Amino acid sequence: MVDKLHTKYVLDESQMPRAWYNIVPDLPRPLAPVLHPATHKPVGPDDLAPLFPMALILQEVSTERYIEIPEPVRRVYAQWRPSPLFRARRLEQALDTPARIYYKYEGVSPVGSHKPNTAVAQVFYNREEGVRKIATETGAGQWGSSLAMAGAFFGVEVEVFMVKVSYHQKPFRRSMMQAYGATVHASPTDLTQAGRSILARDPDNMGSLGIAISEAVERAATSGGTIKYSLGSVLNHVLLHQTVVGEEALLQMALADDYPDVVIGCAGGGSNMAGLIIPFVRERLARGLNTRFLAAEPTACPSMTKGVYTYDFGDTVGMTPLVKMHTLGHDFMPPGIHAGGLRYHGMAPIMSLLHEEGIVEAQAYHQNAIFEAAVEFARSEGIIPAPESAHAIRAAFDEALQAKEAGQERVILFNLSGHGHFDMASYDAYFEGKLEDYEYPVEEVRAAQERMPKIDEAALAGGD
Ligand SMILES: *Cc1c(COP(=O)(O)O)cnc(C)c1O
């Protein structure tokens, strides 16, 4: 019997997950190996050691199903976890839909998004191995502020390369990072070879996530071991840490005596969506369910819907290892859309594989439709969503409206990955009618594909 009364489902601190779930051993086929950027041979743990602490490298390649969450990490999580799961009753009424809509709210973390779930774990493992300083990149500042906060908790210095256009247009997340004690640079900078080479060609370059990654990676790689690097999405260990979201949501759906037909997330690098869906994917595979999974992305940066599934660099300059993923090309220069966290050229290899296997569907949305849904959501649920999260809301709306048309009781669950309190300038632009809908041309992807590294995958598979 579906619960007719509750608005939110809360778990006790003691019900917080004790382990992260690693989907790698349960994937329908193995992940493609990660390759060295120069030799194109599979990388081993030693190749990654200049960038990451060994504990995270081992998690990156782990085939253990469950990895225990260290007690100090759980103690920090307990500050805001378990996060609430809401039934969007007023929204259901507003949409006049027979669908039941639930959302998991990650905006309750101190920085207002899901990102601290991995930032705290990453800084903890670095600190355990004696690391005193971490370099990273950030787009609109969500990731930088999460890592800065975690750095403050564990006494690790944090240096952030922030995409220049956001550094100037979104100054408050920069102040936030500084409040937590981090150092913030507007990228491209003249502090790295990568930054200098881009500025030499294009002095007015306003930066991109790919360029900022190149700078942060170079910082760590050339530090003689004193600085490590940290990434807030895409990698297996990041998705692993985010699975606390879905494990809690499974328990909360049980409290509601309900189960989702479709689980939705917005997808930039894929981490918040993966965090919510991966435990539900495990249930689908183990129990033969037919739960659907839907990734919502911007039409301006359509990695899954228009990108190619192939080997590419994670950064612009070509310093990171090569990973097989959906990509728009490592030299993708994002159009200036207002969902900063969704402007990355690639997609997590695990999410890419799930999409390729037909387990995860993807749909792209225009930004005016996104903000229309965001505003309607705010007016019925009260929470002002991050523009990134609003992509998931738009997808949930469309599912609810389709259910209405079909006269179906559909159960919809989405991840509300963060609040939009630092994004009100984007809302202003929407209210003033200044947002342009932009469809990234498929020809650009084809042209970018020419510039991607050529890997002989058949030879790799049969290789030594
Ligand atoms: C960074 C961010 C995203 C996008 O990153 P994913 O790795 O795809 O989750 C989505 N929502 C919010 C609120 C973010 O800060």
The ligand as an SDF file (V2000), in Angstrom:
LIG
                    3D

 15 15  0  0  0  0  0  0  0  0999 V2000
   28.5930   19.5180  -10.7110 C   0  0  0  0  0  0  0  0  0  0  0  0
   27.1380   19.3980  -10.6430 C   0  0  0  0  0  0  0  0  0  0  0  0
   26.4280   18.5690  -11.5330 C   0  0  0  0  0  0  0  0  0  0  0  0
   27.0710   17.8340  -12.6780 C   0  0  0  0  0  0  0  0  0  0  0  0
   28.0360   16.8970  -12.3680 O   0  0  0  0  0  0  0  0  0  0  0  0
   27.7560   15.3280  -12.3880 P   0  0  0  0  0  0  0  0  0  0  0  0
   29.0820   14.7160  -12.1610 O   0  0  0  0  0  0  0  0  0  0  0  0
   27.1700   14.9750  -13.7130 O   0  0  0  0  0  0  0  0  0  0  0  0
   26.8060   15.0680  -11.2840 O   0  0  0  0  0  0  0  0  0  0  0  0
   25.0660   18.4590  -11.3770 C   0  0  0  0  0  0  0  0  0  0  0  0
   24.4080   19.1330  -10.4020 N   0  0  0  0  0  0  0  0  0  0  0  0
   25.0540   19.9360   -9.5400 C   0  0  0  0  0  0  0  0  0  0  0  0
   24.2650   20.6470   -8.4930 C   0  0  0  0  0  0  0  0  0  0  0  0
   26.4350   20.0890   -9.6350 C   0  0  0  0  0  0  0  0  0  0  0  0
   27.0600   20.8880   -8.7760 O   0  0  0  0  0  0  0  0  0  0  0  0
  1  2  1  0
  2  3  1  0
  2 14  2  0
  3  4  1  0
  3 10  2  0
  4  5  1  0
  5  6  1  0
  6  7  2  0
  6  8  1  0
  6  9  1  0
 10 11  1  0
 11 12  2  0
 12 13  1  0
 12 14  1  0
 14 15  1  0
M  END
$$$$
